[in-house]
């Protein structure tokens, strides 16, 4: 998270109010959300009463040049 400048509050926001959610590899789940000018993706394992965050990354906007 530090590498991309993503705060814990932003990660919490992505998990609670995702724009998109889906299945990821190894039975994990992803949630992503547009936060200001960044699209943040969080990969996590969903437990009975908590989410264990595995990875946080920034995604490029679709159609953006590499």
N, C-alpha and C positions, 0 to 999 in steps of 0.2 A: 504494500500500500504506500509506503514511504517513497518508493521508487517513482510512482506515478503521481504523488501528491494527492492521494485520495484519503479522506478522513474516515474515522470510524462512524461518524454520523452519516456521511454519504453512503457508506456500505449498508448501514441500517436502513436508510431510506430506500435503497435499491431492493433490499430484501422485503420490505414492508409494502412498497408501492411500485412494483416493477411495471415497466411498459411491456415487457416480453419475458416469458418464462418457457423453459423447455428441458428436455432430457440432454444430459451431457454423457461423456464416456464414463465407464466403470460404475454405472448406477447413480452417478451424481446428477445434480440439477443445476441449471443456470438461471439467473435473473439478470436482466439488464434494463437500464433506464438512462434517459437523456438528463443530465444534470448540468445546467447552464450550457456551455458549448462542448461538453464532453459526453460521450456515451460510455458508461461504466458497466462492465460485466463482472458478476460475482459467480464463481463456481463453488458449490457447497454440497455437503451431505445433510439431508434432512432427518433429524432424529425425532423421537416422540414429542419432545417439548422444546427442542432447540435446533438451530442450524449451526453446523460446524463449517466455517469458511475455509476453503482449500486454496483458492486463488482469486485475486482481484486484478483486473486488467482494463485498459482503455481500448475501446474499439474505434476503428475509423468510421467516419460517416460513409454510408453507401454512396457510391459514385465519386468519392474523393480520389484524387490522384495519389499514387504511392509515394 
